[in-house]
């Protein structure tokens, strides 16, 4: 028979020490799938153009480069939306958009979308020359959004996501 001062298996300190060592391993194992999911490459949209007061927004050379993309985009799912000041006199020359893109304007909102499916690794080609003209007063603002958020957007020229004419 054992005395009351003898140990039976693991004592509390050994158990706590083992638990302390295992927590970082468990945390790393849980974080790894989340980190792997966040490395999804949605390609790069180069949004190329300029915005000028009393003139408008002019896009030329804008294109989607999906060479390294692990994500595909069905038709009309890659969107560039430009929210303009609500003024009279907005005109557009959207007919110059390439065959791979469609562009339309409803009042003060211009939307460009991929007209063709873009599988992973594909490129869209140049969007074409898109001109949105109007008497936009100096200091008035515009907003550009790109969806979905898996695509990286690089602004080239004086365009800004939250810009000022």
N, C-alpha and C positions, 0 to 999 in steps of 0.2 A: 504494500500500500504506500502511496506517495504522501509526502507531507504537504502541508498547505503552502509552503514556500517554494515548492517546485513548479516549474513552468510546464504548461500543457500546450504544445504546438507553438504558434506565433504569438508573441506578445503585442501589445498595443503599439509600441514604438516601431516595431518591424512592419506592422501593417500600414501605419501612417507613412513610413518611409517609402514603402512599395507603391502606395497610392500617389504620393508626391512625384515619384519618378514616372509613373504611367500617364499622368495628366497631360504633359506636353505631347506625348506620343498620340494620345487620343485626339487632342486639339488639332494636331497636324493632319491626322487622318480625316477628320471632319472637314477641314479647310481645303484640302487638296481638290475634291470634286468642284467646289465653288470656284477656286482659282482656275481650274481647267475650263470651266464654262465661261469665264470672263475673258478668255483669250481668243474668242471668236473674232475672225477677221472679216469685216463686212465690205472691204474695199475702200477706195478713196474717191470722193467726188471733188474735183477741182472746179470751184465756182469762180470763173474768171470774168471780170468786168469792172465797170466804174459807175458811180452815181454822181450826178451833177445837179446843183440847184438850177431851177428854171429850164432844165433840159430833160432829165430822166435817168433811167438805169439802162445801161447798154451791156449786154452779155455777148462775148465772142471768145471762143476757145474753151468754153465750159465742157467738161467731159467726165465720165465715170470710168475709173480704172479699177477693175476687179481682178487683175492678174494674180494677186495673192489671196483673193477672197475665198473664204470657206462657206460663204452664205450666198444663196441665189435669191433673185428678186423676180417674182411673177410680174406680168404686165401691169402697169399702173401702180406699182407698189413703192417705187423709188420716187419721192416727191420733193420738189423744191417749191416752196410757197413764199411769195413776196407780198407783204401787207403794206400798201401805200397809204399816204395821207388821203383822206376823203375830200377830194377837190373835183371841180368840173374841169373838163378838158383833157382827161387822160386818154391817150391814144396808144396803140401798140402796133408793132410790126411782128406779130407772132408767126406769120406764115413762113418765115425763114427758118423755123425750127426744122431740124433734120428729120428724115423718115423714121429714125429710131426713137424720137421724142415727140410728145404732143404738148401743146401749150395753149392755154386759154385764160381769158380774163373775165371775171365777174365783178363789176363795179371797180373797187379799189384793190382787189385781190387777184394776183397772177399766179397760176399754178403750172408747173412743168412736170411731166411724168414720163417714165420710160414706156414706150409704145411696143417694145419687144421684151420677151422674157430674157433675163440676164442670169444665166446659170453661174454657179461658183466658177471663178476663173475667167469670166467673160468681161469684155469692155464694151461700152455703149457707143463709142465714137463721139465726135463733136456734136454738141447740142445745136449748133448753128448760131446765126446772129439773131439775137432777140433784143428788140428795142422797145422800151416802155417809156414813152415821152409824155410830158405834161408840164404845166407851169408850177412845178413843185417849189414852194417858197424856200429861200435859204433858212435853215434852222428847223424845217419840218422833218419829221422822222419816218423811217421805214423799218420793217422787221423782216428778216429772212429766216425761214425755218427749213430744215431738211429732215425727212423721215424715210425710213425708220432710223432709230438712233444707233443701229449697228454699223452704219456707214460713217467713216471719218470724213469731215468736210474741211477742205483747205481753201481759204479765201485768197484770191489773187487779184490785185488791183486795189482800188480804194473801197471796195465793198466791206460792210460790217454786218454782223448778225442783227445788231440794234444800231442802225446807222442814222446819220443826219445828212440831209441834202445841203 
